Amino acid sequence: MKYALMLLALVSCIGCGSTTKKEDHQLLVVKKTTTPPTLDGKATENCWNLATWHPIDQNWLGEAYSFEDFNGRYKLSWDEDYLYLLVEITDDTLYDARKDPLKLWWDDDCVEVFLDEDNSGGLHQFSHNAFAYHIALDGNVVDLAPDREPRLYNDHIRTARETEGNLSTWEMAIRLYKDTYKDGEINVHQSLKADKKVGFALAYCDNDGSAERENFIGSVFVPGEDKNQGWINADIFGTLVLEE
């Protein structure tokens, strides 16, 4: 019996270790701002002038697309309370067919923000080890909860979108939560500080009028043939390094 318990403990430890992110990749340094941006869908604030553009150019799902059909890029900033995200999307057709935000939300046009507060990596499909927030054109924020049902997390991300022609500009203020987050309970968001590492990836679901999205374009390279892994495995996330 003693040896059986020792073996069980060993297996448990191995299982715990397997959830640790294997390595940091696509490291991005994110500068702190002393003045938070005004969320109006207009990139006029100084924090955006000082930040660097990064591409959304990895076709995770779907056939090849043209520049006119889709082009995306983003910037990041932060303060103690929020991670700030600026996204510019060129999309020739904005499609929002499903009025119920909890039905087939991934098949309408939306920005998807992947966040792993402690950069631990590992599986998160039905847990809050990491979040895969889908931000719809109407501003609703959806992710799967541990009970395998979709939930609205509108209090996690404040967002504004301005569209002129084919160009949509999104500004977001994102609160980060630990993996101990409990749905339906009071949860305190995490304060951000210099040298903190955050698992992060960004993607866009593009649908030009089909029954399903035609493309899913991400910000990080995913090796192998199956590139649609972000909603399941936080190991594929890049890593943000917060800096003063």
C-alpha positions in Angstrom: 0.0 0.0 0.0 2.9 2.4 0.9 4.5 1.8 -2.5 1.2 2.4 -4.3 0.8 5.7 -2.5 4.3 6.7 -3.4 3.7 5.9 -7.1 0.5 7.9 -7.1 2.3 10.9 -5.6 5.0 10.6 -8.2 2.5 10.5 -11.1 0.7 13.5 -9.6 3.9 15.5 -9.5 4.7 14.6 -13.1 1.2 15.7 -14.1 1.6 19.0 -12.3 5.0 19.6 -14.1 3.5 19.0 -17.5 1.3 22.1 -17.2 4.4 24.4 -17.0 5.1 26.3 -20.2 7.9 24.6 -22.0 9.6 27.8 -23.2 9.0 31.5 -23.8 8.7 32.4 -27.5 7.8 35.6 -29.4 8.9 37.7 -26.5 7.4 41.2 -26.7 8.5 44.0 -24.4 5.5 46.2 -23.5 6.1 49.7 -22.2 4.2 51.2 -19.3 2.1 54.3 -19.8 1.5 57.0 -17.2 -1.7 58.2 -18.9 -4.3 55.5 -19.9 -5.7 55.8 -23.4 -9.3 57.1 -23.9 -11.3 54.2 -25.3 -12.8 55.7 -28.3 -11.4 53.7 -31.2 -9.0 56.5 -32.1 -5.3 55.9 -31.7 -4.5 59.5 -30.7 -2.8 58.9 -27.3 0.9 59.2 -26.7 1.2 55.6 -25.4 0.2 54.4 -28.9 2.6 56.8 -30.6 5.4 55.3 -28.5 4.4 51.6 -28.9 5.5 49.3 -31.7 3.3 47.7 -34.3 3.2 43.9 -34.4 1.5 41.8 -37.2 -1.5 39.5 -37.2 -0.3 37.4 -40.1 -0.4 33.7 -39.2 -3.2 31.8 -41.1 -4.2 29.3 -38.4 -7.3 28.1 -40.3 -8.7 28.5 -43.8 -7.4 29.0 -47.4 -5.0 31.7 -48.4 -6.5 35.2 -48.3 -5.8 38.5 -50.0 -4.5 41.7 -48.4 -7.8 43.4 -49.3 -9.8 40.6 -47.6 -7.8 40.8 -44.4 -4.8 42.6 -42.9 -4.2 43.1 -39.2 -1.7 44.6 -36.7 -1.7 45.6 -33.0 0.1 47.6 -30.3 0.3 47.1 -26.5 0.7 49.2 -23.4 0.0 48.8 -19.6 -0.5 50.3 -16.2 -1.1 48.9 -12.8 -4.8 48.1 -13.5 -5.0 47.2 -17.2 -3.2 45.8 -20.2 -4.1 48.1 -23.1 -4.5 46.8 -26.6 -4.9 48.6 -29.9 -5.9 46.6 -32.9 -6.2 47.7 -36.5 -8.1 45.4 -38.9 -8.6 45.8 -42.6 -11.6 43.6 -43.5 -13.7 44.1 -46.7 -16.8 42.6 -45.0 -17.9 42.8 -41.4 -20.2 39.9 -40.6 -22.3 39.6 -37.5 -25.2 37.2 -38.3 -25.8 35.7 -34.8 -27.5 38.1 -32.4 -27.3 35.7 -29.5 -23.7 36.3 -28.3 -23.5 32.7 -26.8 -24.3 30.9 -30.1 -21.5 30.1 -32.6 -19.7 33.2 -31.5 -16.5 32.1 -33.3 -18.2 32.1 -36.7 -18.9 35.8 -36.8 -16.2 38.4 -37.3 -14.5 39.0 -33.9 -11.1 39.7 -32.3 -9.9 36.9 -30.0 -7.5 37.7 -27.2 -5.6 34.9 -25.5 -4.3 35.6 -22.0 -2.4 33.6 -19.5 -1.9 35.8 -16.4 1.1 33.9 -14.9 2.5 32.7 -18.3 2.4 29.1 -17.0 1.1 27.5 -20.3 -0.8 24.3 -20.3 -4.3 23.2 -21.2 -7.2 25.7 -20.6 -10.1 24.6 -22.8 -12.4 24.0 -19.9 -10.6 25.9 -17.1 -9.4 29.4 -16.3 -5.7 28.4 -16.5 -5.9 30.9 -19.4 -8.6 32.8 -21.1 -9.6 32.9 -24.8 -11.8 36.0 -25.0 -13.8 36.5 -28.2 -14.7 40.2 -28.6 -17.7 40.5 -30.9 -18.5 43.5 -33.2 -21.1 44.6 -30.6 -18.5 44.5 -27.8 -19.7 41.3 -26.1 -16.9 39.2 -24.6 -17.3 35.4 -24.6 -15.3 32.5 -23.4 -16.0 28.9 -22.3 -16.3 28.4 -18.6 -15.1 25.3 -16.6 -18.6 23.8 -16.8 -18.1 23.8 -20.6 -20.8 26.4 -21.2 -20.1 29.8 -22.8 -20.2 32.9 -20.5 -20.1 36.6 -21.0 -17.0 38.3 -19.5 -17.8 41.8 -20.4 -16.4 43.1 -17.1 -13.0 41.7 -18.0 -12.5 43.8 -21.2 -13.7 47.3 -21.9 -13.6 48.0 -25.6 -14.4 50.6 -28.3 -14.4 50.2 -32.1 -14.4 52.8 -34.8 -14.8 51.7 -38.4 -14.1 53.9 -41.5 -14.4 52.1 -44.8 -12.6 48.8 -44.5 -10.5 49.8 -41.5 -11.7 49.0 -38.0 -9.7 50.3 -35.0 -10.3 48.6 -31.7 -9.1 49.9 -28.3 -9.3 47.6 -25.3 -8.6 47.9 -21.6 -8.1 44.3 -20.2 -8.1 43.2 -16.6 -6.0 40.1 -15.8 -7.2 37.3 -13.5 -5.4 34.4 -11.9 -6.2 30.8 -12.7 -8.1 30.6 -9.4 -10.9 32.6 -10.9 -14.3 31.3 -10.0 -17.4 32.1 -12.1 -20.2 33.6 -10.1 -18.0 34.7 -7.2 -16.2 37.9 -6.3 -12.8 37.9 -8.1 -10.1 40.5 -7.7 -8.1 41.3 -10.9 -4.3 41.3 -10.7 -2.2 44.4 -10.4 0.5 44.6 -13.1 4.1 45.5 -12.4 7.4 45.7 -14.2 9.2 42.5 -15.1 5.9 40.5 -15.0 5.5 37.9 -17.8 2.1 37.3 -19.4 1.2 34.7 -21.9 -0.5 36.4 -24.9 -1.7 35.8 -28.4 -4.1 37.6 -30.6 -6.3 36.4 -33.5 -9.1 37.4 -35.8 -12.1 35.3 -37.0 -12.9 36.5 -40.5 -16.2 35.6 -42.1 -17.3 37.3 -45.4 -20.9 35.9 -45.3 -20.5 32.1 -45.1 -22.1 29.6 -42.7 -18.7 29.3 -40.9 -15.7 31.6 -40.7 -13.4 31.4 -43.7 -10.2 32.2 -41.9 -8.7 32.4 -38.4 -5.6 34.5 -38.4 -3.3 34.7 -35.4 -0.3 36.7 -34.2 2.0 33.8 -33.3 3.6 31.0 -35.3 2.2 27.5 -34.3 4.3 24.6 -35.5 2.8 21.5 -37.1 -0.3 21.0 -39.2 -3.0 21.7 -36.5 -2.5 25.4 -35.9 -6.0 26.0 -34.3 -4.7 25.2 -30.7 -4.9 28.5 -28.9 -8.4 27.9 -27.5 -7.0 24.7 -25.9 -3.3 25.0 -25.2 -1.7 28.1 -23.7 1.8 26.7 -24.6 1.4 28.2 -28.0 0.9 31.8 -26.6 3.8 34.3 -27.0 5.1 36.0 -23.9 4.8 39.7 -22.9 7.4 41.2 -20.7 6.1 44.3 -18.9 8.7 47.2 -18.7 8.7 50.6 -17.0 
